[in-house]
Amino acid sequence: MALVLASLAAAPALEVTSGLGRRLYALPDNAAIAAARKQLQAHPSDPKLVLALSLAEAGQRQYREAVATDTRGLAASPANAALLLERGHRELGLREFAAAQRDLERAVQLDPAQLQAHYHLGLAHYFQGQFAAASESFRRARDLARSNDDLIDCSNWLYVSLRRAGQEKAAAAALERIRPGVTNTEPHLAFYLRLIHFYQGKLQETHLLPPKPKDPADTEAELAYDTVAYGLGNWHLYHKDEARARELFRSVVGGAAWNAWGFVGSEAELIRRR
């Protein structure tokens, strides 16, 4: 009996079944989750500790658990913009886009100077195909950018939203602040910067896409691939090559990093085109 219970405890938790029918799982608890849970148990009404546990859970792709943690925290602190932002962020990963939109709209109302609230609200609109609304949120986020990393990140999503909204000239103008001297600090933003250089005609497609990772545990390599492959798939949609776009989107959703925005976006496009 003990062996059965141990086996059940070790089994990965099902987080969500995607619209493509794939079952997506969490990773097991780790030391960070255990420590955050212990601290919260000692001070259960502290919203900062609620947020810390949610972030630790999300780090293991335990998005349903993170949403439940945030919901308990919001019951005690219903006007906490940080918790609403965090819950909305994880709802996006669970493909609960309308719920995420509600939480993120509330977060923006409570803290209009919070770049990440506008940014994630843009994603909620974008994944629902509300591209004009997404562009407005990403524009507000970009206007709050105080670092090149934020400028790169927001400019990429503003560009793709405007392109999907059919506003090609506005999309090109959205990249004007990404000049040769603009470089990233966070390593993962190099992917977005390379995409922007491609959009600007400074980088050829043949030099853009990184190799598809062979090791499912190599999350950085998969994030790089998913980000660029999704952006490139979008590019082919703008240029009416839907076959190539589908090929790229399918290559993304076969991976393991189901919480990456490139994965979520690729999945959403394939569902829309079924």
Helices and strands as residue ranges (DSSP letters): H 2-10, E 14-17, E 23-25, H 31-42, H 47-59, H 63-76, H 81-93, H 97-110, H 115-127, H 131-143, H 148-164, H 168-174, H 189-199, G 205-207, H 219-238, H 242-253, H 261-272
